[in-house]
Amino acid sequence: MKGGVAFVVRPGLVPGAGLASLPLAAAEDGSDAATTLSRLGAQGVGVVLVEDGLYADLPEETRRAISSAPLPMVVPFPGPTWVIRPPAEEYVVELLRQAIGYRVRIR
């Protein structure tokens, strides 16, 4: 799949993520997710949506590699939780801070 989009989620989320009709892979933990990201990158996938819990558990060397590689673009997305999350605007600001290296203000 050259240039496509894929999901990487925990096994319990596979049925729900499958409703998006995008290719998906299940990963138990961060090291499993790192292996999956490497495989998807070798297949030419352009964008990989990774559950934020798995993204947080990625090994540091994998994070450095994906931040410096042009493809695949790895985008964490919020997984299901019972914890109240910050408003969406704060989440977007934090993603932008991570991507460009400094905090921006959204009006």
C-alpha positions as CSV (number, residue, x, y, z in Angstrom):
1,M,0.0,0.0,0.0
2,K,2.0,3.0,-1.2
3,G,1.2,6.3,0.4
4,G,-1.9,5.0,2.2
5,V,-3.2,5.4,5.8
6,A,-3.1,2.7,8.5
7,F,-4.0,2.4,12.1
8,V,-2.0,0.8,14.9
9,V,-4.1,0.1,18.0
10,R,-4.3,-2.2,21.0
11,P,-6.0,-5.6,20.3
12,G,-9.2,-4.5,22.1
13,L,-9.7,-1.6,19.7
14,V,-9.4,-3.6,16.5
15,P,-13.2,-4.1,16.0
16,G,-13.9,-0.3,16.4
17,A,-10.9,0.9,14.3
18,G,-12.0,-1.6,11.7
19,L,-15.1,0.4,11.1
20,A,-13.0,3.1,9.5
21,S,-12.3,0.7,6.6
22,L,-8.6,1.4,6.8
23,P,-5.8,-1.2,7.1
24,L,-5.0,-1.7,10.8
25,A,-2.5,-3.6,12.9
26,A,-2.7,-4.6,16.5
27,A,0.2,-4.0,18.9
28,E,0.3,-5.2,22.6
29,D,2.9,-2.6,23.7
30,G,5.4,0.1,22.6
31,S,8.0,-2.4,21.3
32,D,5.4,-4.3,19.3
33,A,4.2,-0.9,17.9
34,A,7.7,0.0,17.0
35,T,8.1,-3.2,15.0
36,T,4.8,-2.6,13.3
37,L,5.7,1.0,12.4
38,S,8.9,-0.3,10.9
39,R,7.0,-2.8,8.8
40,L,4.4,-0.2,7.7
41,G,7.2,2.2,6.7
42,A,8.9,-0.5,4.6
43,Q,5.5,-1.1,2.8
44,G,5.4,2.6,1.9
45,V,2.5,3.6,4.1
46,G,2.3,7.4,4.2
47,V,0.4,8.1,7.4
48,V,0.1,5.9,10.5
49,L,-2.5,6.7,13.1
50,V,-1.2,5.3,16.5
51,E,-3.3,5.1,19.7
52,D,-1.7,7.6,22.1
53,G,-1.1,5.0,24.8
54,L,1.0,3.0,22.3
55,Y,2.7,6.1,21.1
56,A,3.7,7.1,24.6
57,D,5.2,3.6,25.1
58,L,7.4,3.7,22.0
59,P,11.1,3.3,22.7
60,E,13.0,6.6,22.6
61,E,15.1,5.5,19.6
62,T,11.9,4.7,17.6
63,R,10.5,8.2,18.4
64,R,13.7,9.8,17.2
65,A,13.7,7.8,14.0
66,I,10.1,8.6,13.2
67,S,10.5,12.3,14.0
68,S,13.4,12.6,11.5
69,A,12.0,10.4,8.7
70,P,9.7,12.0,6.1
71,L,7.5,8.9,5.9
72,P,5.5,7.5,7.4
73,M,4.0,10.4,9.2
74,V,3.1,9.1,12.6
75,V,0.1,10.8,14.3
76,P,-1.1,9.8,17.8
77,F,-4.8,9.8,18.4
78,P,-6.6,9.6,21.7
79,G,-7.7,6.1,22.6
80,P,-10.7,5.3,24.8
81,T,-10.3,6.3,28.5
82,W,-12.4,7.0,31.5
83,V,-10.2,10.0,32.5
84,I,-11.4,13.4,31.5
85,R,-9.1,14.8,28.8
86,P,-8.2,18.5,28.2
87,P,-10.3,20.4,25.7
88,A,-9.5,19.6,22.0
89,E,-7.9,23.0,21.6
90,E,-5.2,22.2,24.2
91,Y,-4.6,18.8,22.6
92,V,-4.0,20.4,19.2
93,V,-1.7,23.0,20.7
94,E,0.4,20.3,22.3
95,L,0.6,18.3,19.1
96,L,1.7,21.5,17.3
97,R,4.3,22.2,20.1
98,Q,5.7,18.7,19.6
99,A,5.8,19.0,15.8
100,I,7.3,22.5,15.5
101,G,9.2,22.8,18.7
102,Y,7.5,25.7,20.4
103,R,4.1,26.6,21.8
104,V,1.6,28.5,19.6
105,R,-1.5,30.4,20.7
106,I,-4.8,29.6,18.9
107,R,-7.4,32.3,18.9
